[in-house]
Amino acid sequence: MKNYTLLKKEYIDEISSEIYLYEHRCGAWLVYVENDDNNRVFSVAFSTPVDNNMGLAHITEHSVLCGSEKYPLKDPFNVLDKGSIHTYLNAVTYPDKTIYPIASTEEKDFETLLRVYVDAVHAPKMLEDEGIFRQEGHRSNGSEYGGIVLNEMKGVYSDNESFLGQSISAQVFEGTRYAYDSGGIPEDIVKSNYEDLKNFYREHYHPSNAVLYLYGKMDIEKYAALLDEIYLSHYEHKEHIKIASVKLKEKFEDIYIEKSGMGDTYASSMYPVCQSDDYLDVFANEVLLDTVVNIELSPMKKALIDSKKALVIGACLDNSIQTVNAVVGLNGVTASRKEIKETINSVWLDVYENGLDKKALEGVLNNAKYNCLEEDYGYKPKGLYYNIQLLSSLIYGKISFDALKTNELFEKIKNYDFKALVEKFYLNKGCYGFLKEVSDTEEEPKEIVSEKNDESYINYISKEDPPEALASIEITKPSEISRQSNYIYFEQRDDIIFTPVAKKGIVYVDIAFPADGMTEKEISETRLLISAMDAYDDELAAKKEYYIGSWSVNLHVNKNEKGQTVKYIVFCVGILAEFIEEGIAVVTAMLKQKFAEDDKLSVFVNRQKILSAKRMLNYAAATYLTAQVAVSDYYYGKYLILSYPMCEHMNEDITHSVAMNGLLEKLTINGGFFYVTANEEYYGRIKKALSSFKVEFTKGEVKKYSLSPGILGDVAYCVPREVNLNAMSIPFDYDSGSLLVAQSAISNEYLWDEVRIKGGAYGAGAVFSRYGKELTLSSYRDPNIGQTYDVFKGAGDYLLKKDFTSDEISRFIIGAINGIDAPIKNYELNEIVRVRHIRNITKESMQQRRAQLLSTDINELHKIGALINDRVCEGKICTSG
């Protein structure tokens, strides 16, 4: 390829792909992962280490996407988000790198996304308009600060665990680039200025400091030539950057912090371990942390939780930076700092002297194999996950594709010397930090605000985008979208709803128990039951860790085809195909177990209280305001689970084994419905195993309970946080596929402009529930409350009074389609099929809603706006902040 030199080529069996690494004459590196995946990925990643806490890498990440030379829009990112076919669209600031990734299954939109992102990093408008810096970074109106990044990081640092974590990082990495928060610390963000931003960009955004990445089925010569033409050929040659590893101190001082909060005490220990491209050591550290800390029968949990020194404990490995670090974190700490340190170190000493439990280690490795086979990377396409893994060497100037060679790791780990690993990195090592939450008895000092500097921001947001600028972004049109709905084939085979898939190796089994015989209080208590049932019995817990790859229990409230509310407790299990019988037998045993009146049960209950309270304080959603105990909003196979409500009796002690055993019996008395996703090859074994499961549970008649009408009136939860979570729930009574288009318009234009851009919130969105019974509007990391609720109340007027152009409506239609046509992963199928089965959603009804969506016009949007206005006065609100 012209202007490119091939540096390395290698076929990677684990991902069935050929990988190429090229160097452009300007010094940039280009990676191409060749395969037949139509979910194409592009990214450009820059090495962006920082030497202060002003958040310049973070502000730059936000700002470069606010228009460029060829696409002079104020917000091309938002234009693409609301009006293109994409499976990923974002930008992410890591501690030492910034990555701009996009993905799409539609090649036309993929090329457009690539062109816009490349021009953004090549010629951003932020270099000539300070208003962008003031919008995205920080500004002052003379009395208070604003800015999207500033408010985002206020939200981050309102979480005391995040505050403690950064404090420990500053100690461990003192004198290095990792001592600072690349996202920015609020009090330092406001010290940055516009010249700082421009200088940071000029220093770090040369292509020789970058790794470009292409993945999937494409003409690589075409895209390499395109990147050369529109980007790389504009730069003179520089040597591709090579980043040296950091040198750390050998000893660390402990940290103790008192900070306002709700009375919890946190402890954390951080251990710098290996380098990010020491892949076997990285894997070994992950396995060690899971075996020693994370599994239910881990020695660390036994030592700390059973002795009641802490209620919650977990560990993670941060391999997003060059110097990987392991972190052990504790919540609900009751012991002294000395006791915590001694206990943690005694566990490491025991592991060093006696080794790891072999059965537990095998279970952890089984789970690791399951995760590799499943390829569940959340909302990230797998091509982007591979990208991030490869950057663990490439972004530092090291040529290696070994990050993706997982088969080698599983072979080598069999003979790994964990004793040496513990001695080298953990035993009598690490930095310990403690944070105690205290009540605020003194009035907080008034924030000192700098002189007014928001003139450029006011001028910037007052500008209108020229029509020709919007037209410069060519994307798929509604007329080019398939009229066929994304219908998933499934079969009902007796009492098993079966969805056949081609992929082998994993089976997914969902067991749905009707919960109509349970009161709301019992359903809430079931959450406490669930926290104990997979860990209360040591033998069962060990078997669960060994045989089951994924496990979750959820409460789902749905409407059936008659519009009646039905409640289910659903046990969702993923099992390696080799363990089908053993995995289902473990689930059976967990549902048949009996609890005794002992301290162990009390530990699980108290642990769940902490976890539930933290979860509730981090959500402000319509679930507080409606009759549904949990809301699952489905539309053509995509869903959003909002949260559980905070029940008044959550603080009651539920320690009686009689109550817990009664809940299990009441839950299972009606038997269950089975939803299975698997390769046809495994069906006979699954059916036989489920037959054994069914004989253990008899069906019986139980009294049915209706849901209460929800919380009457508005709700607020007061917590020590600098920014807020706001939600408004408006009753609604209209059902049409066009609601998804209205939702796209409200979320991606109205709330984006009014709540994020003008209000400074980090995010906001709107959701119409299935069957159009409710509209929920929400914002998060929001500095405002009343102003935001005024915006929410204006959503109807926005739809009713705006004179939408056909191009605008087309973009909203594309945005709506993008959400429902996204690739579906195998582990999602049972969830989707279950809802369609319960609601009797047919292929014909899906087709009808898709036709309504694609034919949405201005009259339909105006109609929906008027319907919102008819009921907005009945809306209920909830704020947490």
N, C-alpha and C positions, 0 to 999 in steps of 0.2 A: 504493500500500500504506500502511496506517495507520501513522503515526509514522516513516515513511521518506520521504526526498526523493531523487529521482533526480538524480545529479550528472553521469553520463556514460553513453552507450550507443553501442556500436560493433560492427559485424560484422567478424570477423577471418577472412579467407579461408584462411590457413594452417592453422587448426584447425577450420574449418567451424563456427564458433560465434558466437553473439551474446553480447557481454559487457555486463553492467549493473553500475554502481557506485552504491550508495545510501548516504546518511548517515542514521543513526538520530537521533532527537531528543536522545539522550544523548551523541552525538558519535562513536559507533562507525561504522566503514565496513563495508559488506557488499558483497561482489563475488559476482555470479552469472554463471557461464559456462554458457549454455544450449545443449544439443545432445541427441542421442539415445543417448549412452553410458550404459549401465546400471551401469557401474562408478562409482558416485557417490562424490564426495569432499566432505568437510567439514573445515574447519580454523578455528582461531582463533589468530592470531599477535599477540604483544605486542612492542612496542619495549622491549628490556631491556638498555640499555648499562650497563657496569659501571665502577667507579672503583677497584677493588682486585682482588687475585687470590684472594679467599676462596671463589670458586665459588658465590656466592649465587644467581645466575641458574640455574645447573645444579642445585643442591640444591632450589630452588623447583620447577623442572621435574619432578624426581622426586617431590617431596613432595605436590604438589597432586593427584596421581593416587592418593594413598593414602586414599581415602574422602572423602565430602562430606556435606552436610546431608541430601539426599534419598537418597543411596546410602551409608549409614554402614558400609561394609565396610572391612576393613583394606587390601584390595587389589582394588578393582574392575577395575583394569587387567588383572590376572592372570585374574580371572573372565571378562572379555571375551575375553582372548587364548585361553584354553583352551576357551571354549564359545560362540563366536559366529561367524557367517559374515562374514568380513572379508578384504579384500585388502590392507589396510594398517592398522596400529594402532601408534602410536608417539608420542613427543614428542622434540623436538630443540632443543638450545640452540646457537645460533649466536653469533658474537662480539657482535652487537648486537640480537638478537631471539630470541624463543622461540616455537616453533610447535607446536601440538597438532593433528595431522592424523589423520583416520580415513577409510577407504574400504570400501565393501561393494557387492556386486552384489545383495544381498537387502534390499529396502527396509525390511522390518520391523526387521532388525538394524541397518540404517543409522540409522534414527530412534533406536533404543535407544542406539547408540554416541554419536550426537550429544547426546542428553539427558545421558548420563553425563559426557561430556567438558565440556559446558557447565556442569553443576553443579560439576564439579571445579574449574574456574577461577573460578567465582562464589562458592562457599561451601565451601572445602576444610577438612577436619578438622584439617589441620596447624596452623591458627590457634589451636587449643585443646588440642593434644596434643603436648608436646615429644618424646614417644617417636618420633614420625614423623621429626622432624629428626635424632634420634640414630641412627635406623635408616638413613635415606637419606644423611645428611651425614657426620657423624663422631661418635664416642664414645670414651670411655676406660674401661677396667676397672681402671685404676691401674697396669697394667704394659705395656699396648700399646693402640694405636689400632685402631678398626674403623670401618666405615661403607661403604656401597656406592659413593657418589661418590668418597670418599677412595681406595678401592682401584681404582676405574676410572682415576682420574687418576694413581695410582702406576704403573699399566700404561702409560699414555700417556707419562709422563715417564721410564720406563725405556728408551724408544726414543730413542736419541741424536739422530736426525734431528729428532724432534719437539722435543726440548730445544733444539737449535740454532735451529730455526724460530721458537720462541717468544722466544728471546733476541734474534733479529734484529728481530722484530716490536716488542719493547719498545724497541729503539733507534730504529727508523723512526718509530714512532707515539708517541714520548715526549711526555708532557703531554696525550695525548688518550685517549678511551675505548678505542681499539684497542691501547693499550700493555699492556693487561691480558688475562689468559686468563679468559674467561667460564666456562670449565669448572672453573677453579680449579687452583692449584699446591699439591701436597700439604702443604708446610710452612705455607702460608697458610690452607688449608682448615680446619685444626685451630684456627685463631685465631677463627673465626666462632662466634657464639652464637645462641641461639634468638630473641632479640629482633632481631638482624640480619636473620634470615630473615623474620620477620613484617613488619618495616619495609620490606624489599625488595618483598614482595608488595603491601603497601598503596600503595607508591609507583608501581608499574608495572602493576598488574593492573586498572585502571579501563578500561572498554570504549572510552573516548575515546582510549586508547593502543593500540587493537587494530584489526586488519583481519580480519573474518570472511569466509569463502569457502565458496561452494557450487558444485558442478560436476555436470553430468550431467542425465539425464532425471528431472525431478521437478516437482511443483507448487510453484513458488517462493513464491506467496502463502501457502500452507500453512506452509512452513518459515520464512518471514520472520515470520509471526504467532507461530509457536512460539518462535522466538528472542526476540521481543519479550516474550512472556508469561513465559517461564521464566528470562530473563536480563536483557535490556537495559532493560526498564521499571523495574527495581529501582534504577536509577542516575539521579542528577541530571545535568543537562547540563554538559559541559565542552567547550571547543574541542578539535577533533581535533588531535592532536599533529603538529607539524612539526619535523623534525630537521635542523639545519644541518650542512653538511659540516665536516670537521676541517681545520685548518691544520697543515702539517708543516714541519719544518726543511728547509733547502735542502742541507745537508751532513750526512753521517753518519760516525760513527767506526766503524772496523772492529772486529770482535769475534773474540777468540781464546779458545778454551775447551779445557781438558784434562779428560777425564772417563773414568771406568773403563769398560772395554769389551774388545772382542776384537781390537784392533789396527788397525781401519780408521780412515781419515781422511776427514772430510766437509767440503765447502765449499758455500756457498750465497750467492747474491746476490739481494736483493729490491729491486724497483723500484716505488714508488707510481706509478700511472698515472692513469687517468681516474676519473670518477664512475660509479656502477653504472647510472645511467639514461642515460649517453652510449652508447647501444647500438651505434652504428656503430664508435665507438672501442673498445668492449669486444670486438666481433667482430674488428676489425683487430688488436688485441693478441693474440687467440687465434690468428689466422692467422699473424701474425709469429712467435710462439713456436714453432708447429709447423714453419714453414718454416726458421727459423734454428737451432732446437735439437732438435726431437723426431724429425723424419724421419731415416731412416738415413743419408742423404747430406747432412745438414745441415752448414753450415759450422762450427757450434760443435762438433759431434762430430768432424769432420775435424781441427779445430785441437787439441782436447784429447785425444781417444782415439787418433788415429793417431800423435800425438807421445808417447803413453804418459804423459801428465800426469794422466790419470784413466781409470777403467775404465767407469764408468757415469755417464750424464748424462741429465737430463730437465728439462722446464719445465712449469709450470702457471700458470693465471691464477685467482686467488681473487676471484670477483665476488660472494661471499656477504656482503660488507660494502659500506658506502657508498663508501669510497675503495678502489677496486680495486687489487690489487697483483700484479705478475708475479714469479715465483720461478724461478730457475735453480739446480738442485741437482746436486752431484757426489758420487759414492762412489768409493772406491779411489783417492784423491788421492795422487799421489807427488811432485808438483812443489811448490815453495815457494809461500807465499801471494802473494808479489810476481809470480811467474810466472803463477799462476792469474789474478790480476786483470788483468795485462797481456794475457794471451791472450784472455780474455773481452772486454775492451774493444777489442782489435784486431779482433775479429770484428764487433762493432757498428760500428766505424769503416769496415770494408770494406763492410758492408751500406749504410751511409750514403753512401759514395762511389760504389759500383757498383750498388746496388739489389739486389733479390731475383732469384734464378734464376726465369725465367718458367715453365719447365716444372715446376719444383718447386712454385711457387705454384699453378699450375693443378691439380696433383695434390692439394695440401692443400684447395683449394676443392671438388674432386670428392668428397673424403672428407667434407667438411662437409655437402655436399648429401646424401650417402648417410646420414649420421647424422640429418639432419633428416627424411628420408623414412622411415627405419627406426623412429624414435621408441623406441629402446632406452634406457630410463631405469632399468635394473636392476630392483630390487624395487619401485620406486615406480610407481604407476599414472600414466599420462600426465597425468591431471587434476591430480595433485599436483605434477608437474613444472611445469605451467603456473602453478599457484599460486605456487610458489617464484620463478619468473621474474617474475611480476607484482609480487611483494613488493619487487623491486629498486627500484621507485619508490614504491609505495603505502605501505610501512612507514615511509617518511620523509616522508609527507604530500604526495607529489607525484602528481597525477592523470595517469596515462598507461597505455595498453595496448600501447605500442610494443615492449615486450620480446618479443612474440609475432609481430611482423611481419618474419619472416625473409626473405621475398621481396624486400623493399626493401633489406635488407642485402646480398644477393647482387648486386643491381644496382649499388648504390653502391660496393661494394668494388672493382669493376672499375677505377675511376678514383681509388682512394684513394692519398694521398701517404704512402707508408711511410717515405720519407726523412725527412719532417718528424716522423713519429711516433718514429723512432729518435733523432733529435736531441733531441726534447723530453723523452723519458722514459728513454733507455737509455745514450746515449753519454756517457761520463764521469759517469754517474749511479749511484745505487743504494747499498745498504749491503751490505758483504761480511762473511760470518761463516765461521769455520773451527773445526772441532772435531776434536781428536785423541784417539783412544781409547788409554788407557794401562792397564797392568796394575796391579791393586791390590796394593801391597806393604805398605800399612799397614792395620791392622785398623780397620774403620769405627767411628766413635764411636757409642756407644749412644744410641739415640733418647731424648730427654727427653720423657717422657709426662706430660700434665697429670693433675690429681687425678681420681679416679674420678667419672664423671658419667653412668653408663649405667643408673641406676635407672629413669628414665622409659622407656627402651628395653626393659628387662626386663619392666616392667609392661605395656607396649604389646604385645609379642609373645606374652604369656601370655593375652591376651584372645581369646575365641572370637567369631566373627561370629554374631549372632543369625539364626535361620533366615529371619525375615521380611525381613531386610536383603538376603539372597541372592535371595529371591523377588521383590524390587523390580526386579530386572533381567530384563526380559522379552526372551527371544531365541527364535530358531527352534528348534523341537523336532525330534528325529529323524523323527517321523512326518510332518513337513512336507517332508522332504528327498526329492528325486527318487530313485527306485530304479534309474534308468538310469545306467550307467557312462559316463564321458566318453571314448568311443571315437573315435579319429581315423581318418578314412578315408584309405587310401593304396592305390596300385596297384603291382604289380610288372610293369614293362614291359621284358622281356628282363632286362638286368643293371642297370636303373635302377629304384630304388624311388622312386616319384613321389608327392608329396603336393600336390594342387592347392589353391591359395588364391585368394581374390578380389582381393587387393591387388596392384597393378601397381607396377613401378618397380625392384624388387629381386628377385634370384634367390639362393637359398642352395644351395650344392653341397658335400656332404660326401663325401670320398673315403676309404674305410676300407680300409687295407692289413692283411691278417692278419699278426700278429707272432709266430705260434707257432714260426717258424723262428729266432727270436732268443733268445739267452740273456738272463738278467736283467742281466748286465753290459752287454750290447749295448743293451738297452732303456734303461738309465740313460745310456749314452753318446749315445743318440739325442737326449736332451734337449740335449746339447751341440751336436749336429749341427743341431738345429732353431734354436738361437740364432744360427747363422751362415748358414743356407741362404737366408734371405730378405734378407741384407745383404752377403754376401761379394762377390758380383759387382755392381759399381756400376751397370751397365746394367740388370740384372735388378731391383735394388733400386729404381731410378727408375721402372721400369715397374710394379712392384708398388705403389708409392705412388700412381701415377697411375690404375691401372685397378681396383685391388681395394679395396673399402670396408672389409671386416673379414677378419681372418686369424688363425687359431689352430690349433695342433697339439696334440692330446691323446692320452694313452695311456689306453685304456679296457680294463678287464678285466670280462668278463661271463660269465654262465652261459648255455649254450644250453638248448634244451628237454630235453636228456638230462642236464642237470646238469653237463656238462663245462665246464671253464674255457677260455675263448677270449680271446685277446689281440688288440687292434687298435691301430694307430697311425692316427689319424683327422685328416685335413687338412680344416678347416672354412673355407669361403670364402663371403663375401657380396659380390655384384657388382651394380653398377647395370646395369639391363637393356640400356642402350646399349653396354655393354662386355662382354657375355657372351663373345664369341669371344676378345677380347684378354685377359680375365681368366683364362680356362681355359688359354690359351696360355702365360701367365706361370707358372702353377702347373706346367705340363708342363716348362717350361725350368728351373725351380728344382729339380725332381726329377731332371733329366738333367744338371745341372751337375757339373763336376769341380773339386775343391779342389787347390790347389798347396801345397807345403811352404814357407810364408812366415810372416812376423810377423803378418800380418793375421788369419790363422786363429787364432793364439795369443791375439790380443786378444779375439776372440769367446769363446774357451774360458775365459779368465780372468774375463771379465765375467760369464759364466754361473755360474761358481763362486760369485761374490759374491752374485748374485741367488738362487741355489739355497740357499746357506747361510742367508741371511736368511729365506727362506721356511720352511725347515725349523725354524728356531728360533722361528718364530711359530705353529707347529702342534704340538699333542700329540694325536694321533688314532690310531685303531686301525690305520691303515695301517702303523705301525711294527711292529705286533704280529701281522699276518696274512700269509698267503702272497701276497696280492694286492698287486701293485706300485702300483696305484692302485685306489681303490674308487669305483664309481659305484652309488649306491643308488637304485633307481627304484621308484616305486609309482604306478600309474595316471597316468603322465605327469609326475610331479614327481620331481626328483632332487637328490642332494647329492653333490658331488665333494669328498672329504675332503682328500687330498694325495698327493704322491709320497713314497716312503720316502727316508731318507738312506742311501745306499749307502756301504759302507766305502771303495770305491775312488773316491769323488767327488774326492778331493784329488790323484789321480794326474794327471800332465800328459798330455793327449791332444792332441798337436800334429801327429801324422803324417797327412798327407793320404791315405795309403793306407787307414788305418783309417776315415776319414770317408767316402771314396768307396765302400769296401766296405759300409759301413752302408747307404748309399743303394741300392746294387745289391741287397743282401739284403732291404731293406724292400720294394722294388718288384717283385721277381722273380715274386711270385704274382699280380701285377695287383691291381686294387682293385674294391671294390663302391661303387656310386654311390647316394647318397641326395640327392634334389632336392626342394626346396620352392619353388614358383613359380606364377604364373598360367599357365593352360593355353596362353595365347597365345605363350609363350616356349618351349614344350617342343621344337618342331622345331629351333630354333637350339641349344638346350642339347644335345640328342641328337647333333647333327652335330658340335658342338665336342668332346663327350666321345668320339665315335668317333675323332677325330683324336688325342685323348689316349691312347686304348687301344692304338693301333698302335705307340706308343713304348715300351710295356712288355710283355715277353713273359712268359707264365706258365711256371713251372718247378717241379720237385719239390725240396723242402728238408726237412731233418731237423727234427722237432718237439722242443721242449724243454718240460718241465713246470716249473711254479713250485716253488721250494723252500718248505719248511714255515714260513717266516717266522722271526722272532727268537725264540729260546728263552729265556725268562726275562724279567725286568723291565728297563726301560730308563730312564735319566735323562740329560738334557742340562743341564749346569750353565752358566748364562749370567747376566750381570750384570743382574738384573731383580728388582724388589721384590715382584712377585706372580708367580703360577705358572699354567701350563697343565697340567691333569691329565687323563688318560684311562685307562679300564679297558675291556678287551675280554673278553667272556665268551662262550665257545662255546655254541651253541644249536642245537636240531634240532627245530623245529616251524614249520609254515607255515600261516598263517591271516590273513584280513583283520583279525581282532581284534588282531593285533600292533600295528597303528597306533593303536588305542584305548589299549592298554597303554602304548605310547610316549608318547601324549599325557598320560596320567595321571602317568607317571614324570617327564616333563620339566616339565610345567606345574603340578604340585602338589608331588610329593615333592622333586624337586631344587630347585625354586623356593623352597620353604619351608626346606629343610635346608641347601642350599649357598649360595643367594643371601641370603635373609632372615636366617637364623641365622648362616651362615658368613661373610657379607659379600662373597662373590664377585660379580663383575659379571654373570656368566651361567653357565648350565649346561644340559645337554640330554642326551637319550638317543635312539639310533637303532637300530632293528632292521634288519639287512640284508635285502635281497630274498631270498625263500625261507627266511627265518628261520634262517640259519646262524650268526648272531652278534649280540650286543647290545653296543653301544658307549655308554659313559657318559663325558661329558667336562665340564670346567669351565674357565673362562678368567678372567684377572685375578683370581685366587683367592689370598687371603693364606694359605691352608692347604694342607697336603698329606695328612698322615695322617688328619686329621679328615674330609677329603673322601672319601678311599678307604674309610673306614668307612661313610660314607653310601652310596657306590656298592655296597658289599657288602650293604647292607640293602635294595636295590631289590626283591629277590624277596620278602622278608618284608613289605614295604609292600603289594605286590599280594596276597599270600597271606592276610595277617591283617587287613587293613582291611575293615570292614563297609560297603562302598560303598552309598550310597542310589541309588535309581533316577534321581534328579535329577543326582547327581554323574556317574553313568555316561552320562547323556544329554549332559551338557556335554563329557565326554571324546570322545564319538562326534562331536559337532558340531566339536570341535577337530580331530579326525582328518579329517573330511570337508572342513573348510576348507582343509586343506593340499593335498588332491588335486583339488578342484574349482575352484581358482583359475584365472582367465583365462590362457590359453596364448598366448604371442606367436609370431609366424611364425618368428623365428630359433630358437626352441626345438623346432620340429616335427621337424627331421631327427634330432635327438638322441633324442627320444621314440620316433619311428617305428623308428629303427635298433635300439633295445633290444627293442622289441616284435617286430620282425622276426627278430632273432637268437634270441630266446627263444621264438618262436612263441606269444606272448601273444595269445590270441584274445579276441574280444568276449565269448564265453561264460565264459572263465576270469576276465576282469575283472568280469563280472557276478556270478560266484560269490563273489569276494573282497569285493565291495561288499556283498553280502547278508550275508556273515559279519561284516563291520564293523558294519553297521547293527543286527544282532541280538545284538551283544555283551552279555553279562550278567555278573553277579558271579561265577558259577561259572567262566566262561571266564577272567576276570581272575585268580581264585585259581589256576586251572590253570597259567596262564603264570607266575605267581609261583613256584609249586612247581618248574616246569621250570628257572627261573633258579637257584633254590637248589641244584638237582641238579648244576649245572655251575659255580657261582660260585667254587669252590675251584680251578678250572682257569684262572681269569681271569688276564690279564697286564696290567701297568700301565706307563704311560709318563708322565714328568713333564719339563717344560721350565721351568726357573726358577732 
